[in-house]
Amino acid sequence: MPKRLSSYLLAILLLALLAVTYYLTRAVNSPELQKAIEKKKGQVSSSNPPAVPLSSVSSQTPAPPPIDPANMEKAVRLNSPESTVTEDLQIVHEFVELYRRAFGSNPVGLNEDITAALTGTADPSRPGRLFPPSSPAVRNGQLVDRWGTPFWFHPESGTKMEVRSAGPDKELFTADDVILAQ
């Protein structure tokens, strides 16, 4: 095809594209269409949704599965005055181990991701709640140590997890940190 003919075809296609764009822009911004949209909005906002009896709503939402009583007892002991920070880390490790045995690998991500996995809030369709989400050791979606500082989780492998408490100074990676890797 000669260069000049291809240039003319390209120019014609470009003009056609501009014409279609202009037409569509005018059609979308037409006063008639805007009035129809406003009228439809008014109909939607003024109509009341059908009433749904509360009994049918509560029966549609399944209750979360109960937490095993032994796990509940462990969760209650976490950060209690009767235990030590090392025992707290051991309890957290036990929950990570339970998760690993149930799902085949460690929970992954940041503290809030691991907490969501342990409490069963990460994926509500997935069975299993190991740790109570209402525990005092869960604050702002994170599992915290006895000083209120989020635990630091570091996966060493698919089956080993290091858990670190910032200690009384509430700063990670200082001399008073308490670490447990299993």
N, CA, C and O of each residue as an XYZ file, in Angstrom:
728
protein
N       0.860     -1.169      0.000
C       0.000      0.000      0.000
C       0.905      1.229      0.000
O       1.863      1.292      0.769
N       0.615      2.179     -0.834
C       1.450      3.393     -0.896
C       1.363      4.154      0.428
O       0.353      4.117      1.131
N       2.454      4.839      0.734
C       2.515      5.598      1.992
C       1.426      6.653      2.066
O       0.818      6.861      3.116
N       1.190      7.300      0.972
C       0.209      8.385      0.973
C      -1.193      7.850      1.261
O      -1.955      8.486      1.989
N      -1.548      6.681      0.694
C      -2.869      6.107      0.910
C      -3.047      5.695      2.374
O      -4.110      5.913      2.954
N      -2.000      5.097      2.977
C      -2.106      4.701      4.390
C      -2.237      5.932      5.294
O      -2.921      5.878      6.316
N      -1.595      7.022      4.931
C      -1.727      8.261      5.708
C      -3.149      8.788      5.637
O      -3.689      9.256      6.640
N      -3.774      8.715      4.436
C      -5.153      9.167      4.299
C      -6.098      8.284      5.123
O      -7.009      8.784      5.783
N      -5.870      6.958      5.077
C      -6.725      6.048      5.840
C      -6.589      6.311      7.338
O      -7.582      6.304      8.066
N      -5.375      6.540      7.790
C      -5.155      6.840      9.203
C      -5.863      8.130      9.609
O      -6.461      8.202     10.682
N      -5.795      9.147      8.754
C      -6.452     10.422      9.040
C      -7.975     10.245      9.085
O      -8.641     10.836      9.936
N      -8.526      9.437      8.177
C      -9.978      9.202      8.149
C     -10.409      8.452      9.417
O     -11.425      8.790     10.025
N      -9.635      7.435      9.813
C      -9.956      6.700     11.039
C      -9.904      7.600     12.263
O     -10.759      7.496     13.143
N      -8.923      8.471     12.330
C      -8.795      9.387     13.452
C      -9.981     10.346     13.511
O     -10.517     10.615     14.587
N     -10.392     10.863     12.343
C     -11.557     11.756     12.310
C     -12.832     11.010     12.731
O     -13.678     11.560     13.436
N     -12.955      9.764     12.295
C     -14.127      8.975     12.669
C     -14.140      8.743     14.185
O     -15.193      8.839     14.816
N     -12.991      8.442     14.762
C     -12.896      8.243     16.208
C     -13.266      9.524     16.955
O     -13.989      9.472     17.950
N     -12.783     10.655     16.489
C     -13.128     11.935     17.116
C     -14.627     12.214     17.026
O     -15.227     12.713     17.979
N     -15.229     11.893     15.885
C     -16.662     12.131     15.712
C     -17.475     11.254     16.668
O     -18.439     11.723     17.272
N     -17.090      9.989     16.805
C     -17.812      9.085     17.711
C     -17.652      9.562     19.156
O     -18.617      9.559     19.920
N     -16.448      9.967     19.530
C     -16.202     10.459     20.884
C     -17.043     11.706     21.155
O     -17.637     11.826     22.226
N     -17.098     12.621     20.211
C     -17.896     13.836     20.369
C     -19.372     13.485     20.535
O     -20.054     14.037     21.399
N     -19.860     12.567     19.707
C     -21.273     12.187     19.770
C     -21.601     11.552     21.121
O     -22.610     11.897     21.737
N     -20.749     10.621     21.589
C     -21.003      9.957     22.862
C     -20.947     10.939     24.027
O     -21.751     10.847     24.954
N     -20.007     11.875     23.989
C     -19.885     12.871     25.049
C     -21.146     13.729     25.121
O     -21.656     14.010     26.206
N     -21.631     14.131     23.976
C     -22.857     14.936     23.956
C     -24.051     14.131     24.440
O     -24.908     14.652     25.155
N     -24.110     12.846     24.049
C     -25.241     12.008     24.446
C     -25.246     11.787     25.956
O     -26.303     11.828     26.585
N     -24.074     11.553     26.538
C     -23.992     11.311     27.980
C     -24.321     12.580     28.758
O     -24.941     12.517     29.820
N     -23.917     13.713     28.241
C     -24.134     14.972     28.946
C     -25.439     15.664     28.549
O     -25.658     16.814     28.929
N     -26.292     15.001     27.809
C     -27.532     15.642     27.362
C     -28.445     15.919     28.549
O     -28.485     15.136     29.498
N     -29.179     17.029     28.502
C     -30.090     17.371     29.591
C     -31.173     16.306     29.808
O     -31.589     16.065     30.941
N     -31.627     15.673     28.722
C     -32.655     14.647     28.856
C     -32.133     13.460     29.676
O     -32.834     12.940     30.544
N     -30.906     13.044     29.391
C     -30.327     11.923     30.126
C     -30.100     12.293     31.581
O     -30.358     11.481     32.470
N     -29.622     13.506     31.841
C     -29.394     13.944     33.218
C     -30.710     13.974     34.004
O     -30.739     13.583     35.171
N     -31.803     14.438     33.371
C     -33.110     14.453     34.033
C     -33.576     13.038     34.345
O     -34.118     12.783     35.420
N     -33.367     12.117     33.410
C     -33.780     10.727     33.618
C     -33.003     10.105     34.781
O     -33.566      9.356     35.579
N     -31.712     10.419     34.872
C     -30.887      9.897     35.965
C     -31.375     10.444     37.299
O     -31.530      9.686     38.257
N     -31.618     11.741     37.374
C     -32.103     12.353     38.609
C     -33.450     11.773     39.016
O     -33.697     11.531     40.198
N     -34.318     11.550     38.036
C     -35.627     10.982     38.329
C     -35.472      9.575     38.903
O     -36.157      9.216     39.860
N     -34.586      8.791     38.328
C     -34.352      7.428     38.796
C     -33.776      7.443     40.207
O     -34.159      6.621     41.039
N     -32.851      8.378     40.487
C     -32.285      8.490     41.832
C     -33.366      8.801     42.851
O     -33.366      8.243     43.948
N     -34.281      9.684     42.500
C     -35.366     10.043     43.401
C     -36.270      8.860     43.687
O     -36.738      8.693     44.813
N     -36.519      8.034     42.677
C     -37.358      6.857     42.872
C     -36.678      5.850     43.790
O     -37.328      5.247     44.645
N     -35.383      5.669     43.615
C     -34.660      4.698     44.434
C     -34.596      5.146     45.876
O     -34.825      4.341     46.779
N     -34.286      6.429     46.121
C     -34.141      6.896     47.503
C     -35.481      6.974     48.224
O     -35.527      6.829     49.446
N     -36.574      7.201     47.496
C     -37.862      7.322     48.168
C     -38.514      5.971     48.414
O     -39.415      5.859     49.245
N     -38.073      4.958     47.709
C     -38.686      3.649     47.937
C     -38.065      2.990     49.157
O     -36.851      3.042     49.356
N     -38.900      2.379     49.959
C     -38.426      1.696     51.157
C     -38.098      0.254     50.816
O     -38.842     -0.389     50.075
N     -37.000     -0.266     51.343
C     -36.706     -1.672     51.105
C     -37.711     -2.547     51.841
O     -38.276     -2.130     52.852
N     -37.937     -3.749     51.342
C     -38.905     -4.611     52.027
C     -38.419     -4.955     53.424
O     -37.221     -5.133     53.648
N     -39.342     -5.048     54.351
C     -38.994     -5.371     55.734
C     -38.612     -6.844     55.827
O     -39.268     -7.709     55.247
N     -37.546     -7.109     56.563
C     -37.089     -8.478     56.778
C     -37.216     -8.766     58.258
O     -36.661     -8.033     59.077
N     -37.934     -9.813     58.620
C     -38.080    -10.115     60.044
C     -36.726    -10.437     60.665
O     -35.893    -11.097     60.046
N     -36.512     -9.965     61.896
C     -35.243    -10.201     62.577
C     -34.961    -11.686     62.763
O     -33.804    -12.104     62.734
N     -35.986    -12.471     62.950
C     -35.766    -13.901     63.154
C     -35.130    -14.538     61.928
O     -34.315    -15.450     62.062
N     -35.492    -14.069     60.724
C     -34.900    -14.660     59.532
C     -33.463    -14.192     59.338
O     -32.652    -14.929     58.777
N     -33.127    -12.978     59.791
C     -31.758    -12.487     59.672
C     -30.838    -13.277     60.583
O     -29.770    -13.718     60.158
N     -31.244    -13.459     61.831
C     -30.385    -14.163     62.768
C     -30.233    -15.627     62.393
O     -29.189    -16.222     62.659
N     -31.254    -16.222     61.779
C     -31.133    -17.623     61.404
C     -30.267    -17.789     60.156
O     -29.750    -18.879     59.910
N     -30.099    -16.721     59.359
C     -29.279    -16.806     58.157
C     -27.802    -16.686     58.482
O     -26.977    -17.207     57.732
N     -27.437    -16.028     59.560
C     -26.045    -15.836     59.927
C     -25.638    -16.925     60.908
O     -26.078    -16.930     62.058
N     -24.788    -17.856     60.449
C     -24.416    -18.928     61.370
C     -23.528    -18.414     62.487
O     -22.698    -17.527     62.286
N     -23.713    -18.977     63.651
C     -22.882    -18.593     64.794
C     -21.470    -19.134     64.574
O     -21.297    -20.226     64.034
N     -20.464    -18.367     64.995
C     -19.110    -18.881     64.836
C     -18.931    -20.137     65.679
O     -19.551    -20.277     66.733
N     -18.080    -21.052     65.212
C     -17.911    -22.285     65.980
C     -17.305    -21.991     67.346
O     -16.508    -21.063     67.491
N     -17.682    -22.777     68.344
C     -17.130    -22.536     69.682
C     -15.639    -22.872     69.719
O     -15.143    -23.681     68.934
N     -14.954    -22.234     70.643
C     -13.534    -22.492     70.824
C     -13.385    -23.644     71.811
O     -14.069    -23.703     72.832
N     -12.484    -24.546     71.485
C     -12.226    -25.691     72.341
C     -11.936    -25.203     73.765
O     -11.160    -24.263     73.936
N     -12.541    -25.820     74.793
C     -12.319    -25.364     76.173
C     -10.846    -25.351     76.589
O     -10.431    -24.471     77.344
N     -10.057    -26.303     76.114
C      -8.625    -26.306     76.454
C      -7.929    -25.089     75.846
O      -7.057    -24.492     76.477
N      -8.310    -24.722     74.626
C      -7.734    -23.530     73.997
C      -8.188    -22.272     74.717
O      -7.416    -21.326     74.876
N      -9.424    -22.263     75.147
C      -9.940    -21.110     75.890
C      -9.154    -20.927     77.187
O      -8.834    -19.803     77.574
N      -8.850    -22.032     77.848
C      -8.082    -21.964     79.092
C      -6.680    -21.390     78.832
O      -6.187    -20.567     79.604
N      -6.049    -21.832     77.741
C      -4.721    -21.291     77.379
C      -4.816    -19.793     77.101
O      -3.970    -19.017     77.544
N      -5.839    -19.401     76.374
C      -5.995    -17.990     76.016
C      -6.185    -17.131     77.264
O      -5.694    -16.005     77.326
N      -6.894    -17.661     78.250
C      -7.112    -16.922     79.502
C      -5.790    -16.760     80.257
O      -5.563    -15.730     80.892
N      -4.920    -17.769     80.192
C      -3.630    -17.704     80.889
C      -2.662    -16.715     80.232
O      -1.743    -16.225     80.889
N      -2.859    -16.416     78.943
C      -1.950    -15.501     78.238
C      -1.970    -14.122     78.896
O      -3.030    -13.518     79.056
N      -0.807    -13.640     79.269
C      -0.608    -12.328     79.900
C      -1.206    -12.225     81.305
O      -1.373    -11.123     81.827
N      -1.526    -13.357     81.914
C      -2.082    -13.287     83.267
C      -0.966    -13.013     84.276
O       0.188    -13.355     84.017
N      -1.283    -12.410     85.406
C      -0.271    -12.119     86.426
C       0.372    -13.386     87.000
O       1.481    -13.333     87.531
N      -0.323    -14.524     86.892
C       0.202    -15.772     87.433
C       1.247    -16.421     86.518
O       1.915    -17.370     86.928
N       1.397    -15.926     85.292
C       2.366    -16.532     84.367
C       3.500    -15.557     84.086
O       3.445    -14.384     84.454
N       4.528    -16.073     83.424
C       5.681    -15.239     83.055
C       5.604    -14.914     81.571
O       4.800    -15.495     80.841
N       6.442    -13.985     81.129
C       6.458    -13.637     79.712
C       6.936    -14.826     78.883
O       6.483    -14.998     77.751
N       7.823    -15.638     79.404
C       8.271    -16.835     78.681
C       7.111    -17.813     78.517
O       6.963    -18.430     77.462
N       6.289    -17.956     79.556
C       5.108    -18.810     79.449
C       4.111    -18.233     78.443
O       3.443    -18.973     77.720
N       4.022    -16.903     78.407
C       3.148    -16.259     77.416
C       3.590    -16.624     75.998
O       2.769    -16.985     75.156
N       4.897    -16.528     75.747
C       5.411    -16.863     74.421
C       5.160    -18.337     74.102
O       4.860    -18.688     72.961
N       5.282    -19.189     75.110
C       5.006    -20.618     74.907
C       3.546    -20.827     74.530
O       3.240    -21.660     73.677
N       2.647    -20.084     75.154
C       1.218    -20.189     74.830
C       0.977    -19.748     73.388
O       0.248    -20.411     72.650
N       1.583    -18.637     72.987
C       1.424    -18.160     71.606
C       1.948    -19.221     70.641
O       1.327    -19.498     69.615
N       3.100    -19.815     70.980
C       3.660    -20.876     70.139
C       2.719    -22.066     70.034
O       2.596    -22.667     68.967
N       2.060    -22.407     71.120
C       1.120    -23.522     71.087
C      -0.026    -23.244     70.122
O      -0.478    -24.146     69.417
N      -0.499    -21.998     70.086
C      -1.564    -21.650     69.143
C      -1.058    -21.696     67.706
O      -1.777    -22.145     66.814
N       0.169    -21.237     67.472
C       0.745    -21.314     66.126
C       0.891    -22.782     65.717
O       0.609    -23.139     64.573
N       1.327    -23.623     66.641
C       1.469    -25.059     66.373
C       0.119    -25.698     66.068
O       0.017    -26.517     65.155
N      -0.917    -25.336     66.821
C      -2.263    -25.853     66.542
C      -2.709    -25.469     65.133
O      -3.271    -26.284     64.402
N      -2.449    -24.225     64.770
C      -2.804    -23.754     63.433
C      -2.056    -24.564     62.379
O      -2.643    -25.006     61.390
N      -0.753    -24.755     62.599
C       0.074    -25.478     61.637
C      -0.440    -26.915     61.467
O      -0.523    -27.416     60.346
N      -0.783    -27.571     62.575
C      -1.308    -28.941     62.485
C      -2.667    -28.974     61.778
O      -2.964    -29.915     61.042
N      -3.481    -27.952     62.003
C      -4.823    -27.929     61.403
C      -4.783    -27.588     59.914
O      -5.543    -28.152     59.126
N      -3.895    -26.662     59.526
C      -3.925    -26.153     58.155
C      -2.677    -26.464     57.336
O      -2.597    -26.084     56.168
N      -1.699    -27.151     57.932
C      -0.552    -27.610     57.162
C       0.656    -26.709     57.136
O       1.733    -27.145     56.731
N       0.516    -25.460     57.555
C       1.664    -24.550     57.595
C       1.396    -23.444     58.605
O       0.279    -23.277     59.095
N       2.444    -22.699     58.899
C       2.298    -21.577     59.834
C       1.365    -20.525     59.258
O       1.258    -20.389     58.039
N       0.689    -19.781     60.124
C      -0.001    -18.598     59.615
C       1.060    -17.619     59.122
O       2.174    -17.602     59.645
N       0.730    -16.814     58.134
C       1.722    -15.918     57.547
C       1.251    -14.474     57.600
O       0.062    -14.192     57.748
N       2.216    -13.563     57.474
C       1.907    -12.142     57.411
C       2.380    -11.410     58.653
O       3.199    -11.907     59.425
N       1.844    -10.229     58.817
C       2.145     -9.406     59.974
C       1.323     -9.888     61.170
O       0.516    -10.810     61.048
N       1.532     -9.266     62.311
C       0.828     -9.658     63.526
C      -0.681     -9.706     63.285
O      -1.334    -10.673     63.678
N      -1.244     -8.676     62.645
C      -2.696     -8.654     62.456
C      -3.169     -9.786     61.547
O      -4.283    -10.281     61.716
N      -2.346    -10.201     60.590
C      -2.709    -11.324     59.724
C      -2.686    -12.635     60.506
O      -3.583    -13.467     60.368
N      -1.663    -12.807     61.318
C      -1.541    -14.026     62.121
C      -2.651    -14.077     63.168
O      -3.227    -15.138     63.411
N      -2.951    -12.942     63.787
C      -4.042    -12.891     64.757
C      -5.366    -13.228     64.087
O      -6.165    -13.985     64.638
N      -5.604    -12.674     62.902
C      -6.849    -12.976     62.177
C      -6.933    -14.454     61.833
O      -8.016    -15.038     61.878
N      -5.803    -15.071     61.488
C      -5.804    -16.505     61.186
C      -6.129    -17.313     62.436
O      -6.929    -18.247     62.383
N      -5.512    -16.957     63.557
C      -5.732    -17.709     64.798
C      -7.148    -17.533     65.347
O      -7.712    -18.466     65.919
N      -7.717    -16.353     65.176
C      -9.066    -16.093     65.691
C     -10.156    -16.501     64.708
O     -11.341    -16.464     65.042
N      -9.764    -16.889     63.503
C     -10.746    -17.307     62.507
C     -11.447    -16.165     61.822
O     -12.459    -16.377     61.154
N     -10.935    -14.950     61.970
C     -11.582    -13.797     61.328
C     -10.974    -13.481     59.967
O     -11.511    -12.644     59.242
N      -9.864    -14.130     59.600
C      -9.231    -13.874     58.305
C     -10.118    -14.353     57.167
O     -10.297    -13.648     56.174
N     -10.664    -15.531     57.309
C     -11.516    -16.118     56.281
C     -12.680    -16.813     56.979
O     -12.568    -17.978     57.359
N     -13.810    -16.098     57.151
C     -14.934    -16.672     57.890
C     -15.468    -17.968     57.277
O     -16.112    -18.754     57.972
N     -15.211    -18.199     55.991
C     -15.705    -19.433     55.378
C     -14.829    -20.629     55.737
O     -15.242    -21.777     55.569
N     -13.629    -20.365     56.228
C     -12.713    -21.445     56.599
C     -13.041    -21.903     58.015
O     -13.185    -21.076     58.915
N     -13.160    -23.205     58.217
C     -13.494    -23.680     59.561
C     -12.323    -23.499     60.522
O     -11.161    -23.480     60.116
N     -12.648    -23.371     61.772
C     -11.608    -23.331     62.789
C     -11.384    -21.965     63.392
O     -11.027    -21.007     62.707
N     -11.601    -21.900     64.685
C     -11.263    -20.728     65.483
C     -10.468    -21.270     66.643
O     -10.986    -22.032     67.459
N      -9.223    -20.885     66.719
C      -8.375    -21.411     67.773
C      -8.304    -20.488     68.974
O      -8.267    -20.945     70.117
N      -8.284    -19.188     68.715
C      -8.075    -18.194     69.760
C      -9.288    -17.274     69.809
O      -9.784    -16.868     68.757
N      -9.785    -16.932     71.004
C     -10.979    -16.078     71.084
C     -10.673    -14.640     70.639
O      -9.781    -14.003     71.200
N     -11.392    -14.128     69.653
C     -11.142    -12.755     69.196
C     -11.449    -11.705     70.256
O     -10.962    -10.578     70.169
N     -12.252    -12.062     71.254
C     -12.609    -11.099     72.308
C     -11.621    -11.110     73.470
O     -11.846    -10.434     74.474
N     -10.540    -11.860     73.351
C      -9.544    -11.947     74.427
C      -8.917    -10.581     74.695
O      -8.724     -9.799     73.765
N      -8.594    -10.283     75.959
C      -7.889     -9.029     76.261
C      -6.508     -8.965     75.621
O      -5.927     -7.884     75.512
N      -5.972    -10.116     75.196
C      -4.665    -10.135     74.534
C      -4.763     -9.725     73.071
O      -3.740     -9.620     72.394
N      -5.973     -9.490     72.570
C      -6.162     -9.006     71.201
C      -6.604     -7.551     71.286
O      -7.684     -7.243     71.791
N      -5.759     -6.670     70.789
C      -6.085     -5.232     70.782
C      -5.865     -4.683     69.390
O      -4.809     -4.877     68.788
N      -6.864     -4.003     68.891
C      -6.811     -3.436     67.541
C      -6.424     -4.488     66.511
O      -5.674     -4.211     65.575
N      -6.944     -5.694     66.695
C      -6.701     -6.768     65.738
C      -5.324     -7.398     65.829
O      -4.942     -8.174     64.952
N      -4.564     -7.076     66.883
C      -3.225     -7.635     67.033
C      -3.115     -8.355     68.369
O      -3.730     -7.963     69.361
N      -2.318     -9.417     68.370
C      -2.018    -10.148     69.591
C      -0.910     -9.399     70.315
O       0.155     -9.167     69.743
N      -1.147     -9.014     71.574
C      -0.191     -8.169     72.298
C       0.375     -8.891     73.518
O      -0.230     -9.819     74.054
N       1.549     -8.438     73.936
C       2.182     -9.013     75.126
C       1.604     -8.365     76.379
O       0.692     -7.541     76.298
N       2.132     -8.736     77.521
C       1.591     -8.252     78.794
C       1.762     -6.743     78.980
O       1.112     -6.161     79.848
N       2.616     -6.101     78.190
C       2.814     -4.653     78.278
C       2.006     -3.909     77.203
O       2.121     -2.692     77.057
N       1.191     -4.662     76.457
C       0.333     -4.046     75.444
C       1.009     -3.801     74.115
O       0.450     -3.121     73.255
N       2.209     -4.343     73.926
C       2.939     -4.178     72.673
C       2.678     -5.393     71.780
O       2.729     -6.526     72.258
N       2.401     -5.177     70.503
C       2.162     -6.325     69.620
C       3.374     -7.257     69.567
O       4.521     -6.816     69.491
N       3.079     -8.570     69.611
C       4.145     -9.551     69.428
C       4.729     -9.385     68.027
O       4.043     -8.953     67.101
N       5.984     -9.729     67.892
C       6.638     -9.722     66.586
C       6.821    -11.168     66.162
O       7.426    -11.961     66.883
N       6.297    -11.513     64.988
C       6.375    -12.873     64.466
C       7.364    -12.907     63.310
O       7.325    -12.068     62.411
N       8.247    -13.893     63.354
C       9.209    -14.074     62.264
C       9.249    -15.553     61.894
O       9.764    -16.371     62.656
N       8.698    -15.904     60.707
C       8.748    -17.309     60.305
C      10.174    -17.679     59.902
O      10.770    -17.046     59.030
N      10.701    -18.697     60.540
C      12.039    -19.169     60.180
C      11.954    -20.217     59.083
O      12.902    -20.406     58.320
N      10.821    -20.895     59.004
C      10.546    -21.859     57.943
C       9.043    -22.107     57.955
O       8.300    -21.442     58.677
N       8.605    -23.066     57.153
C       7.177    -23.388     57.127
C       6.688    -24.030     58.408
O       5.485    -24.115     58.653
N       7.645    -24.492     59.239
C       7.258    -25.165     60.476
C       7.872    -24.530     61.716
O       7.616    -24.994     62.827
N       8.670    -23.490     61.557
C       9.285    -22.820     62.716
C       8.904    -21.345     62.713
O       8.922    -20.680     61.677
N       8.560    -20.856     63.894
C       8.164    -19.453     64.033
C       8.855    -18.864     65.250
O       8.796    -19.427     66.343
N       9.503    -17.739     65.054
C      10.073    -16.992     66.178
C       9.035    -15.978     66.620
O       8.472    -15.250     65.803
N       8.787    -15.940     67.925
C       7.860    -14.953     68.492
C       8.651    -14.123     69.487
O       9.381    -14.662     70.318
N       8.500    -12.806     69.397
C       9.274    -11.888     70.231
C       8.338    -10.929     70.942
O       7.410    -10.372     70.357
N       8.622    -10.754     72.245
C       7.948     -9.732     73.040
C       8.939     -8.587     73.204
O      10.123     -8.825     73.442
N       8.478     -7.370     73.081
C       9.358     -6.208     73.197
C       9.837     -6.001     74.634
O      10.775     -5.240     74.872
N       9.206     -6.666     75.577
C       9.624     -6.530     76.970
C       9.086     -5.271     77.610
O       8.302     -4.540     77.004
N       9.516     -5.015     78.856
C       8.972     -3.885     79.612
C       9.239     -2.514     78.989
O       8.477     -1.575     79.220
N      10.322     -2.387     78.194
C      10.578     -1.069     77.596
C       9.703     -0.807     76.371
O       9.711      0.298     75.828
N       8.948     -1.816     75.936
C       7.995     -1.718     74.830
C       8.645     -1.376     73.498
O       7.971     -0.898     72.586
N       9.951     -1.615     73.373
C      10.662     -1.373     72.115
C      11.284     -2.671     71.644
O      11.981     -3.349     72.399
N      11.027     -3.013     70.390
C      11.579     -4.237     69.828
C      13.071     -4.113     69.581
O      13.597     -3.027     69.339
N      13.738     -5.260     69.647
C      15.160     -5.397     69.343
C      16.048     -4.614     70.304
O      17.037     -3.998     69.909
N      15.664     -4.658     71.576
C      16.507     -4.098     72.635
C      16.871     -5.239     73.585
O      16.399     -6.364     73.420
N      17.706     -4.946     74.573
C      18.247     -5.979     75.459
C      17.181     -6.709     76.274
O      17.404     -7.856     76.663
N      16.031     -6.089     76.546
C      15.046     -6.759     77.399
C      14.006     -7.563     76.608
O      13.055     -8.075     77.197
N      14.170     -7.681     75.289
C      13.246     -8.495     74.500
C      13.292     -9.940     74.968
O      14.339    -10.436     75.383
N      12.160    -10.605     74.899
C      12.075    -12.030     75.213
C      11.696    -12.747     73.927
O      10.720    -12.384     73.270
N      12.474    -13.769     73.568
C      12.299    -14.442     72.275
C      12.114    -15.933     72.510
O      12.757    -16.535     73.370
N      11.214    -16.509     71.718
C      11.048    -17.952     71.736
C      10.908    -18.410     70.283
O      10.014    -17.970     69.561
N      11.799    -19.288     69.878
C      11.746    -19.845     68.516
C      11.585    -21.350     68.628
O      12.374    -22.024     69.291
N      10.568    -21.865     67.983
C      10.344    -23.316     67.974
C       9.888    -23.753     66.629
O       9.645    -24.940     66.415
